[in-house]
């Protein structure tokens, strides 16, 4: 009977060793997953950390909070009107003069706009100067131009490493002649 008892002890010793190795492996896996999640390498949805609500990091490594989706609208008026020559049917020239206000819900976003205003104005002048008179005289044409201007403002902010969340561009004066 002693032989059976020694074999049982060896078998249970091996079982304990196997269970210990499995437990350690499981703890390492859970610990690694928790560390990756907490550092932002993986997200809860498993999409590689690209959630819309996730904290973004700029190229400089600074963390920025996501833009607020709700809150009081804040406006920034571009001080001077943008005046450009545009093409008209028949090769003639016309003038477009636009006053703008930009809307965001975070003061920091508008501060970024002010910081990069020379580049934003430059790009908007180019955008507006490429327009055709006939395309921008209708309501739909003006709305399409506003959307293009919004995309351009946010593109400049993003290219400059800023948080690109200007929500709207409004024409406060729009004159064609």
N, C-alpha and C positions, 0 to 999 in steps of 0.2 A: 504494500500500500504506500510505502514511502516513495516509491518510484513515481506513482501517479501524482502524488502531492508535489514532488519536485517539478514534474512536467507542467503541472497546473500553475506553479509559481513562475516558471519561466514564461509560459504563455501569457499570464496576466502581466508580467513585467514588460513583455514586448507590446502588449495592448496599451499599457500606460504610456510607454515611450511613443508609440504611434499617435495616440491621442494628444500628447504633449506637442509633438511636431505639428500636427494639424492645427492645434489651437494657436501656436506661435505664428504659423503661416497666415491664419485667418486674422489675427490681431495686426500683423504687418500690412495686410491688404486693406483692412478697414482704416488703419492709421494713415496709409498713403493716400487713400481716396479722400479722407477728411482734410489732409494737408493740401491736396490739389484743389479741393473745393474752396477752402478758406483763403487760399492765395489767388483764386480767380482763374486758375488754369482751366478748370472745368466748371460748368454751370449746372444748376439743378435740372435743366431740360436736356442736358447732354449735347448742346450744340457748340461746344468748344469755347464757351464764354462770350458768345455774341448776342446775348439778350439785349433787347431794346432798353430795358430798365437798368442794365448793368452799368457800373461806374466805368467810364472810359478813361484811358490814359493817353496823354499827349506824347508826341515824339520826345519831349524833354523828360518824360517819366513822371510828370506831375499828374495827380489824379484830379479829375473834374467830376462834379456831381451831374447826373442827368438833368436835362432841362426840365423845368416844371411843366406839367401838362395843364395845370389849372392855376389860376391866380389872376391878379389884376393886370390888365394890359398896360404896357408902358410904351410911350411913343418917342421917337427921335426924329425931329425935323431936320432935313438936310437944308442948311442955311441958304445956299444959293440955288436958284433954278438951274437946271441943266438945259442948255440951249444948243441945238445942233441943226445942221443942214441935212435934209433928207431928200430922196429922189421922188419925183412925181412923174406920172404918166407923160410920155412924150419927151423925156429927157430933161424936163424942167426941174428946178430946185424949189424946195419949200423949206419952211422953218418949223421946227418942233421945239416947244419950250414946256418943260415939266418941272413942277415942284413936287417933292416926295416927302412922305413920312414913313418910317419903318416901325413895325410893332413887334415887341417881344414881351415875355412875361418875367424876365430876369434882368435886373439892372446891369449885371456883369456882361451879358450879351451885348447890350447897347453900348457899354464902355468899350468892348472889343470893336464894335462898329466904328465908334468915334476914333479909336486908335488907328484903324486901317481905312479911314475915310478917303484919303487921297487915292488909294488903289481902287476902292469901291467906285468913287466918282469917275475915275479914268475908264473903268470897265463898263460902267453904265453909259458914259458918253459914246463909247464904241458901239455898244448894243443899240442905243437909240439912233445913232447915226446910220446904222445898217438898215433901218426900216424904210418901207415904201409908204408914201402918203396915203394911198388907197387902202392899205392894209390896216391902218391904225385909226381911221376915222369912224369905224363902227364900234359899237359897244363890245362886241366879241373881240375885235382887234385890240381894243384897249385892255380888256381883261387878259388876253394872251400876252400882251406886252408886260403887264404887271406880273404875271407868273414867271416870265423870262427874267425880269428884273429881280424877283425874289430868289430864283435859282442862282443868279449871278452873285448876289450879295452873299448868300450862304456858301457858294463855291469859294469865294475869296476868303471868307472866314475859315473854312476848312483847310484851304491851301496854306493859310498862315498859322495853322495849328490851334485855332480857336474853336469854340463850341458853336457849330453852325445852326442856331435855332432862332433865326428871325422868322416870325410866323407869317408876316404879311408886309406887303409894300402897298401904300396908298398914294394915289395921285391927288394932291390937294389943288393942283392947277394943271391944266392940260390945254395947250394952245397950239394949233397948227395954222399956218398961213402960207 
